[in-house]
Amino acid sequence: MRLQSALELIYPPQCVSCGALVDCAFGLCGTCWRDTHFISGLVCDCCGVPLPGEDSDPSLRCDDCMTLDRPWTRGRAAIVYKDNARRLVLALKHGDRTELAIPAAGWMLRAGAPILKPGMLVAPVPLHRFRLVRRRYNQSALLSDRVAKGAGLDHCPDLLQRPRQTQSQDHKPAEQRFANLTGAIRANPRRVDLIRGRHVLLIDDVMTSGATLAAAACACDAAGAEKVSVLVLARVAKEL
């Protein structure tokens, strides 16, 4: 404690977004907190997107999840992908800000509390090996490691593989996003025994259409998973 206090005197904690002084490490200042849209209240039980109204039904689904055949059972998201949340996600994903996984995982654990169950197997959405070499890390694996540790759950960072390199999903309509991911993700042949009969919790940084998570969930189903749930840091959402 004394060493920690001394270090904080020399290196006072700073906002992980703007660098302003804050009370505790890996926190947000008041301004950045207000500009980060944390998801609370009524949400879609399948994808975690915020919903209007005050209905108490915990099994409500958004229009997309009532229309699309989601290959997972439940899902949650911590923040809406806009404003400061978008900047934080991009910094984690492309800016080498790997330390952002620490507060992000905490936010995800709070958002995911209603769907976290004992015995879950936590795994990240995988990157293709070429993209992993270029980026040097899989941001989803950083998040899944900390979520699993925080929840006391088993973690397998290489549960899934991405044998086919896909085009970027950016600026593609939903139909093309799903087509782009067809057959792109599979269970790691060395980890199939881990999947069989388990409830898998898939972790990703952002959910837009859900195409990537759908491909990952289908791979888990094909390998014999009992069920699949999803937890993401950020959810793209329409303005309410």
C-alpha positions in Angstrom: 0.0 0.0 0.0 2.8 2.4 0.9 4.6 1.6 -2.4 1.3 2.2 -4.3 0.7 5.5 -2.5 4.2 6.6 -3.3 3.9 5.7 -7.0 0.6 7.6 -7.2 2.3 10.7 -5.8 5.0 10.4 -8.5 2.6 9.2 -11.3 -0.9 10.4 -10.4 -3.7 8.5 -12.1 -4.9 9.9 -15.4 -8.1 9.6 -17.4 -7.6 6.7 -19.8 -9.3 8.9 -22.5 -8.0 12.4 -22.2 -5.2 12.2 -19.7 -6.7 14.5 -17.1 -6.1 13.7 -13.5 -8.6 11.3 -11.9 -9.0 9.7 -8.5 -8.2 6.1 -9.4 -6.2 4.4 -12.1 -7.8 3.3 -15.3 -10.8 5.6 -14.8 -12.5 8.3 -16.8 -12.7 12.0 -15.9 -16.2 13.5 -15.4 -16.2 15.0 -18.9 -15.2 11.8 -20.7 -17.6 9.8 -18.5 -20.5 12.0 -19.7 -19.3 11.5 -23.3 -19.2 7.7 -23.0 -22.7 6.2 -23.4 -22.9 3.3 -20.9 -25.8 1.0 -21.6 -28.2 0.6 -18.8 -31.9 0.1 -18.3 -34.0 -1.8 -20.8 -32.0 -3.7 -23.3 -32.4 -6.4 -26.0 -31.8 -9.7 -24.2 -30.2 -11.1 -27.4 -27.7 -8.4 -28.4 -27.7 -5.9 -25.6 -28.7 -2.9 -27.6 -30.6 -0.3 -25.5 -34.4 -0.2 -26.0 -36.9 2.6 -25.4 -39.5 2.3 -22.7 -39.6 0.9 -19.2 -41.0 -2.6 -19.8 -39.8 -5.0 -17.1 -39.8 -8.1 -19.4 -36.2 -9.3 -19.3 -36.6 -11.4 -22.5 -37.4 -8.5 -24.8 -35.7 -8.5 -28.2 -35.0 -5.6 -30.6 -36.4 -5.6 -34.1 -33.1 -6.9 -35.6 -33.0 -9.9 -33.2 -36.7 -10.7 -33.9 -36.0 -10.7 -37.7 -32.6 -12.4 -37.8 -32.0 -16.0 -36.7 -29.3 -15.3 -34.1 -27.3 -18.5 -33.4 -26.8 -17.5 -29.8 -29.2 -17.3 -26.8 -28.4 -14.1 -24.9 -26.1 -11.1 -25.3 -25.0 -7.9 -23.6 -22.9 -4.8 -24.5 -21.3 -2.3 -22.2 -21.3 0.9 -24.2 -22.9 2.4 -27.3 -20.4 2.8 -30.1 -20.4 6.5 -30.5 -18.5 9.6 -29.4 -15.9 8.9 -26.7 -16.8 5.2 -26.6 -15.9 5.0 -30.3 -12.5 6.7 -29.7 -11.7 4.3 -26.9 -12.6 1.2 -29.0 -10.5 2.4 -31.9 -7.6 3.2 -29.6 -7.7 -0.3 -28.2 -8.1 -1.9 -31.6 -5.7 0.1 -33.7 -3.8 2.4 -31.4 -1.7 -0.1 -29.3 -3.7 1.1 -26.2 -3.8 -2.4 -24.8 -4.1 -1.1 -21.2 -7.6 0.0 -22.1 -8.7 -3.7 -21.8 -8.4 -3.3 -18.0 -11.3 -0.8 -17.6 -13.2 -2.1 -20.6 -13.4 -5.6 -19.1 -14.7 -4.1 -15.9 -17.5 -2.3 -17.8 -18.3 -5.6 -19.7 -18.5 -7.6 -16.4 -21.1 -5.1 -15.1 -23.1 -5.2 -18.3 -22.8 -8.9 -18.6 -23.8 -9.8 -15.0 -27.3 -10.9 -16.0 -26.0 -13.5 -18.5 -22.9 -14.8 -16.8 -23.3 -18.3 -15.5 -21.1 -20.7 -13.6 -19.3 -23.2 -15.9 -19.2 -20.9 -18.9 -16.2 -21.2 -21.3 -15.0 -17.8 -22.4 -13.4 -17.3 -25.8 -12.6 -14.4 -28.1 -13.7 -13.9 -31.7 -10.5 -14.8 -33.6 -8.4 -12.8 -36.0 -6.8 -14.3 -39.2 -3.1 -14.9 -38.6 -2.1 -12.3 -41.2 -4.1 -9.6 -39.4 -2.8 -10.8 -36.1 0.8 -10.4 -37.3 0.1 -6.9 -38.5 -1.8 -5.8 -35.4 0.4 -7.8 -33.0 -2.5 -8.6 -30.7 -6.1 -9.6 -30.7 -8.0 -7.0 -28.8 -10.9 -9.4 -28.3 -8.5 -11.9 -26.7 -7.3 -9.2 -24.3 -10.9 -8.5 -23.3 -11.8 -12.1 -23.0 -8.8 -12.9 -20.8 -9.8 -10.2 -18.3 -13.5 -11.0 -18.4 -12.8 -14.6 -17.7 -10.5 -13.8 -14.8 -13.0 -11.3 -13.4 -15.9 -13.7 -13.5 -13.9 -16.8 -12.4 -14.6 -18.7 -15.6 -12.5 -20.9 -17.8 -10.8 -19.1 -20.7 -9.5 -20.5 -24.0 -8.0 -17.8 -26.3 -7.5 -20.2 -29.2 -10.9 -22.0 -29.0 -11.8 -20.7 -32.5 -9.8 -20.1 -35.7 -10.2 -17.9 -38.7 -8.6 -19.9 -41.6 -10.0 -17.6 -44.3 -8.9 -14.0 -44.5 -12.0 -11.8 -45.1 -12.4 -8.3 -46.5 -13.0 -5.5 -44.0 -16.6 -5.3 -42.8 -16.4 -1.5 -42.7 -19.1 0.3 -44.8 -20.7 -3.0 -46.0 -24.5 -3.5 -45.7 -25.7 -6.2 -43.4 -26.3 -8.8 -46.2 -22.7 -8.4 -47.4 -21.3 -8.6 -43.9 -23.0 -12.0 -43.3 -21.9 -13.3 -46.8 -18.4 -12.1 -46.1 -18.1 -14.2 -43.0 -19.6 -17.4 -44.4 -17.2 -20.3 -43.5 -14.6 -17.9 -42.2 -14.5 -19.1 -38.6 -14.2 -22.7 -37.3 -13.5 -24.5 -34.0 -9.8 -25.2 -33.4 -9.5 -29.0 -34.0 -7.4 -29.3 -30.9 -10.0 -27.6 -28.8 -13.2 -29.4 -29.9 -13.3 -31.5 -26.8 -13.4 -28.3 -24.7 -16.5 -27.0 -26.6 -18.6 -30.1 -26.6 -21.5 -29.8 -24.1 -20.3 -26.4 -22.8 -22.0 -23.0 -22.6 -19.6 -20.8 -24.5 -19.4 -17.0 -23.9 -18.0 -15.3 -27.0 -16.2 -11.9 -26.5 -15.7 -9.2 -29.1 -14.9 -5.5 -29.1 -17.8 -4.2 -31.3 -21.1 -5.6 -32.6 -22.6 -4.0 -35.7 -24.8 -6.4 -37.6 -23.7 -9.4 -35.6 -22.3 -11.2 -38.6 -18.9 -12.0 -37.0 -20.4 -13.2 -33.8 -22.9 -15.3 -35.8 -20.1 -17.0 -37.7 -18.3 -17.7 -34.4 -21.4 -19.0 -32.7 -22.2 -21.3 -35.6 -18.7 -22.7 -35.3 -19.3 -23.4 -31.6 -22.7 -25.0 -32.4 -21.1 -27.2 -35.1 -18.5 -28.4 -32.5 -21.2 -29.4 -30.1 -21.6 -26.5 -27.7 -24.7 -26.7 -25.5 -25.4 -23.1 -26.0 -23.7 -19.8 -26.9 -24.0 -16.3 -25.4 -22.2 -13.1 -26.4 -20.7 -10.2 -24.6 -19.2 -7.2 -26.4 -17.6 -3.9 -25.3 -19.5 -1.7 -27.7 -22.8 -2.0 -29.7 -23.6 0.0 -32.7 -27.1 1.3 -32.1 -29.7 3.4 -33.8 -30.7 6.7 -32.1 -33.6 6.2 -29.8 
